[in-house]
Amino acid sequence: MRRGTILFIIMVIAVCVAQAGSALKMDNLEITPAGDLQLGDPVTVRGIVDLGSDTFTESNKLEFYTQLDRPTVHWEWAIGIDDKYPPVTTGGGQYLNIQGWLLSYKEGTRIKVQVTMDGVVPMTIPSGELVVFRVRELDEDEEVVGTEVLREKNVFNPAEFTQQIATMEESLVSLKADIDAKAAAGISVGDAQTYYNEADDAISSAKSATGADVAGYLSTAENAISEATTAMDQAWAQQTIDQAQQVIDSVIGLYNEFTVNRSLKASDSRLVPITNKRDIAISSLSNAKDQQAAGSYASARAKAIDARTRADEAWNLSLDLKKELDSGFSLGFDLGGLLLPVAIVLLIVIVVGGVYYWKKYRTWDELG
């Protein structure tokens, strides 16, 4: 019983060691060209797959793969036994499989596979990552054994960039029209113009660039256009806030004149509607400033417009009251609903007085 257990443990350890030793690695893997790729670029991959000195499982296989254009792919490979290589074997296609029985040698024998692959980047793929080279060991169930070696490269499709550049130029034209319109309305567009110039320069550079540089310039242009739009929204909202503040300040100035210089009381029925609209305007403007600070420029502008509306109403009422006071007709205190009765009484007094003096005058005239 103990002997069987010991044998089982030894077998498990042996399997684990064998699996650990089966992990492949690449020596001197070289890919030409070294940078990003474009459609139609030729690519060459050279390297040596080191399988170590453990026996390769005969039922497994070594699989090579590439996403380069299938008809253009050419493989050359040779199996080295203790660093001795026979003449190369050639093949084509995106897959190259070397069966395990070709790689299975006695324990302690150093097995390497020298491989060279040439191919061309396909002409009909979108921009993105392309698998240039991959090698891995697969078991008889097509499951990966150990780790794989994978090399990918960025591929750029010039046709996609041509369309992106055209779209970006259209956005730039719209941005310029918006900047000019805002400037004509008296809105500060200095920051937006700076971002516009940055986007314009980036698009110009993208037209003459290649590969990843095109994507970089287009990204810069896109960000600059977005920043320009934000800068205009911020400036527009700030202008609306400032205009509302100016009207509110004017209302407050007239209110102080009424209460200080004209001695009107705050409870004066002519001041109450002015006060109410002024207070609503101040509250709305405070909310607008909070939204502006939070970066919610559309909301800030909307609240500032509300504040301006109420402030204009208060200002118009203030002007009306000022005209009334300047005309000298005001009695200096609030008659409220008594104005008409008082006027009637005054009229009666004047008429009665006139009749009295007229009769008295005739009496004197008759007495001669």
C-alpha positions in Angstrom: 0.0 0.0 0.0 2.8 2.4 0.9 4.8 1.4 -2.1 1.8 2.1 -4.4 1.3 5.5 -2.9 5.0 6.4 -3.3 4.9 5.4 -6.9 1.8 7.5 -7.5 3.5 10.5 -6.0 6.6 10.0 -8.1 4.5 9.8 -11.3 2.6 13.0 -10.4 5.9 14.8 -9.8 7.3 13.5 -13.1 4.2 14.7 -15.0 4.4 18.1 -13.4 8.1 18.4 -14.2 7.5 17.3 -17.8 4.7 19.8 -18.2 6.8 22.6 -16.7 9.7 21.7 -19.1 7.4 21.7 -22.1 6.9 25.5 -22.0 8.5 27.0 -25.1 10.4 30.2 -25.5 11.7 32.3 -28.4 15.4 33.2 -28.9 16.3 36.3 -30.9 12.8 36.9 -32.3 13.2 39.7 -34.9 10.3 41.3 -36.8 11.0 43.7 -39.7 9.9 46.4 -40.0 10.1 47.3 -36.3 7.4 49.9 -36.2 3.7 50.1 -37.1 2.4 48.7 -40.4 0.3 49.9 -43.3 -1.6 48.0 -45.8 0.6 46.2 -48.3 3.8 46.4 -46.1 6.1 43.4 -46.4 7.0 41.7 -43.1 9.7 39.3 -42.1 9.9 37.3 -38.9 13.0 35.4 -37.8 13.7 33.5 -34.6 14.4 30.2 -32.8 11.9 28.3 -30.8 13.6 26.6 -27.8 11.8 23.5 -26.7 14.3 22.7 -24.0 15.8 19.3 -23.3 12.6 17.5 -22.1 11.0 15.0 -24.4 8.3 16.5 -26.6 5.0 14.6 -26.5 4.6 12.7 -29.8 0.8 13.2 -29.9 1.2 17.0 -29.6 2.2 19.5 -32.2 3.9 22.8 -32.6 1.6 25.4 -34.4 2.8 28.6 -36.1 0.3 31.2 -37.2 0.1 34.7 -38.8 -2.6 37.0 -40.0 -0.5 38.2 -42.9 -2.1 37.8 -46.4 -2.4 34.1 -46.9 -1.1 33.8 -50.5 2.0 35.8 -49.7 3.1 33.9 -46.6 6.2 31.7 -46.9 7.7 29.6 -44.1 11.2 28.2 -43.8 12.0 26.0 -40.8 14.6 23.5 -39.6 14.7 21.3 -36.4 18.0 21.7 -34.6 19.2 18.8 -32.5 21.8 19.9 -30.0 22.4 23.1 -32.2 22.9 21.1 -35.4 20.4 22.0 -38.2 19.6 20.2 -41.4 18.6 22.0 -44.6 15.4 24.0 -44.2 11.9 22.8 -45.1 9.5 25.3 -46.8 5.8 25.8 -46.6 3.0 28.4 -47.2 -0.3 29.6 -45.7 -1.2 31.2 -42.5 -0.7 28.0 -40.5 2.4 25.9 -40.1 2.2 22.7 -38.0 5.1 20.5 -37.0 4.0 17.2 -35.6 5.2 16.0 -32.2 6.9 12.9 -33.5 9.4 15.1 -35.4 10.3 16.9 -32.2 10.3 14.0 -29.8 13.8 12.9 -28.8 15.3 11.2 -25.8 15.6 13.1 -22.5 18.5 15.5 -22.4 18.5 16.3 -26.1 18.2 20.0 -26.8 15.6 20.6 -29.4 15.2 24.0 -31.2 13.2 25.0 -34.3 14.7 27.7 -36.5 12.0 29.6 -38.3 11.7 32.4 -40.9 8.4 33.7 -42.2 7.8 36.3 -44.9 4.4 37.8 -45.8 2.5 41.0 -46.7 0.0 42.9 -44.7 -3.5 42.4 -46.3 -4.9 45.3 -48.3 -8.5 44.9 -47.2 -8.4 45.0 -43.4 -9.4 47.9 -41.1 -7.0 49.7 -38.8 -6.2 47.8 -35.6 -4.1 45.0 -34.1 -2.7 42.3 -36.5 -1.2 39.0 -35.3 2.1 39.0 -37.1 3.5 35.8 -35.4 2.2 33.3 -33.0 3.6 29.9 -31.9 2.2 27.5 -29.4 2.1 23.8 -28.4 -1.2 22.0 -28.8 -2.2 18.6 -27.5 -4.3 16.1 -29.4 -7.5 17.9 -28.2 -6.2 21.2 -29.7 -5.7 22.6 -26.2 -2.8 24.9 -25.5 0.0 23.3 -23.5 2.1 25.8 -21.4 2.4 29.3 -22.7 2.3 30.7 -26.2 4.5 33.4 -27.9 2.5 36.1 -29.6 3.5 39.2 -31.4 1.0 41.8 -32.7 1.5 45.1 -34.5 -0.7 48.1 -35.2 -1.9 48.3 -38.8 -3.3 51.6 -40.2 -5.6 51.9 -43.1 -5.0 55.2 -45.0 -8.5 55.2 -46.5 -10.0 55.3 -43.0 -7.8 58.3 -42.1 -8.7 60.1 -45.3 -12.3 59.9 -44.3 -11.6 60.9 -40.7 -9.6 63.9 -41.9 -12.4 65.0 -44.1 -14.9 64.7 -41.3 -12.6 66.6 -38.9 -12.3 69.4 -41.5 -16.1 69.7 -41.6 -16.2 70.0 -37.9 -13.5 72.7 -38.0 -15.5 74.7 -40.5 -18.6 74.5 -38.2 -16.4 75.5 -35.3 -15.1 78.6 -37.1 -18.6 79.7 -38.0 -19.7 79.3 -34.4 -16.6 81.3 -33.1 -17.3 84.1 -35.5 -21.0 84.3 -34.5 -20.2 84.3 -30.8 -17.5 87.0 -31.4 -20.1 89.1 -33.2 -22.4 88.8 -30.2 -19.7 90.2 -28.0 -18.8 86.9 -26.4 -15.2 86.3 -25.4 -13.8 83.7 -27.9 -10.0 84.0 -27.2 -9.7 80.5 -25.7 -11.9 78.9 -28.3 -9.8 80.5 -31.1 -6.6 79.2 -29.5 -8.0 75.6 -29.5 -9.2 76.2 -33.1 -5.7 77.0 -34.2 -4.4 73.9 -32.4 -6.9 71.7 -34.2 -6.2 73.3 -37.6 -2.5 72.7 -37.2 -3.0 69.1 -36.1 -5.3 68.4 -39.1 -2.7 69.9 -41.5 0.0 67.7 -39.9 -2.2 64.6 -40.2 -2.5 65.1 -44.0 1.3 64.6 -44.4 1.9 62.1 -41.7 1.9 58.3 -41.8 1.0 55.4 -39.6 0.4 56.0 -35.9 1.4 59.7 -36.3 -1.9 60.3 -38.3 -4.0 58.8 -35.5 -2.1 60.9 -33.0 -2.7 64.2 -34.9 -6.4 63.4 -35.4 -6.8 62.7 -31.7 -5.2 66.0 -30.9 -7.5 67.8 -33.4 -10.6 66.1 -32.0 -9.7 67.0 -28.4 -8.9 70.6 -29.4 -12.3 71.0 -31.2 -14.0 69.6 -28.1 -12.1 72.0 -25.8 -13.0 74.9 -28.1 -16.7 74.1 -27.9 -16.5 73.9 -24.2 -14.7 77.2 -24.0 -17.4 78.9 -26.0 -20.2 77.4 -23.9 -18.4 78.7 -20.8 -17.9 82.2 -22.2 -21.5 82.4 -23.4 -22.8 81.4 -20.0 -20.5 83.9 -18.3 -21.7 86.7 -20.6 -25.3 85.9 -19.8 -24.5 85.9 -16.1 -22.6 89.2 -16.3 -25.5 90.9 -18.2 -28.0 89.7 -15.6 -25.8 91.0 -12.8 -25.5 94.4 -14.4 -29.3 94.8 -14.6 -29.7 93.5 -11.0 -27.1 96.1 -9.8 -29.0 98.8 -11.6 -32.2 97.8 -9.9 -30.5 97.8 -6.5 -29.1 101.3 -7.3 -32.5 102.7 -8.0 -34.0 100.9 -5.0 -31.5 102.6 -2.8 -32.3 105.9 -4.3 -36.0 105.4 -3.6 -35.5 104.3 0.0 -32.6 106.7 0.9 -33.0 109.8 -1.2 -36.7 109.7 -1.8 -37.5 108.3 1.7 -39.8 105.6 0.5 -40.5 102.8 2.9 -39.8 99.1 2.0 -43.5 98.4 2.6 -44.5 101.0 0.0 -46.9 99.2 -2.4 -45.0 100.5 -5.4 -41.7 99.0 -4.1 -43.1 95.6 -3.1 -43.3 94.2 -6.7 -39.9 95.6 -7.5 -38.4 93.9 -4.4 -40.0 90.6 -5.2 -38.7 90.4 -8.7 -35.3 91.6 -7.7 -35.1 88.9 -5.0 -36.1 86.2 -7.5 -33.5 87.5 -10.0 -30.8 87.4 -7.3 -31.7 83.8 -6.4 -31.7 82.6 -10.0 -28.4 84.3 -10.6 -26.8 82.7 -7.6 -27.9 79.3 -8.9 -26.5 80.2 -12.3 -23.1 81.0 -10.8 -23.2 77.6 -8.9 -23.9 75.8 -12.2 -21.1 77.7 -13.9 -18.6 76.7 -11.3 -19.7 73.1 -11.6 -19.1 73.2 -15.4 -22.8 72.9 -16.3 -22.7 75.7 -18.7 -26.0 75.1 -20.5 -27.8 75.0 -17.2 -25.9 78.1 -16.0 -27.0 80.1 -19.0 -30.6 79.0 -18.7 -30.7 80.1 -15.0 -29.0 83.4 -15.9 -31.6 84.0 -18.6 -34.3 83.5 -15.9 -32.5 86.0 -13.7 -32.2 88.5 -16.5 -35.9 88.2 -17.3 -36.9 89.0 -13.7 -34.3 91.7 -13.4 -35.6 93.4 -16.5 -39.1 93.3 -15.1 -37.9 94.9 -11.8 -35.9 97.5 -13.8 -38.9 98.5 -15.9 -41.0 98.9 -12.7 -38.3 101.0 -11.2 -38.1 103.3 -14.2 -41.9 103.8 -14.0 -41.7 104.7 -10.4 -38.8 107.0 -11.0 -40.7 108.9 -13.7 -43.6 109.2 -11.3 -41.5 110.6 -8.5 -39.6 112.9 -10.9 -42.8 114.4 -12.2 -43.5 115.8 -8.7 -47.1 114.4 -8.6 -46.3 112.1 -5.8 -47.4 113.2 -2.3 -44.4 111.5 -0.8 -46.4 108.8 0.9 -48.5 105.8 -0.2 -52.1 106.8 -0.9 -52.9 103.2 -2.0 -56.6 102.8 -2.8 -57.4 106.3 -1.3 -56.1 108.2 -4.3 -59.4 108.4 -6.2 -61.5 109.3 -3.2 -59.1 112.0 -2.1 -59.1 113.4 -5.7 -62.9 113.6 -5.6 -62.9 115.3 -2.3 -60.4 117.9 -3.5 -62.5 118.5 -6.6 -65.6 119.0 -4.5 -63.8 121.4 -2.2 -62.6 123.4 -5.2 -66.1 123.5 -6.7 -67.8 124.5 -3.4 -65.2 127.1 -2.7 -65.6 128.5 -6.2 -69.4 128.7 -5.9 -69.1 130.3 -2.4 -66.7 133.0 -3.6 -68.8 133.6 -6.8 -72.0 134.2 -4.8 -70.2 136.4 -2.3 -68.8 138.4 -5.1 -72.3 139.0 -6.6 -73.7 140.0 -3.3 -71.0 142.6 -2.9 -71.7 143.8 -6.4 -75.4 144.2 -5.8 -74.8 146.2 -2.6 -72.7 148.5 -4.7 
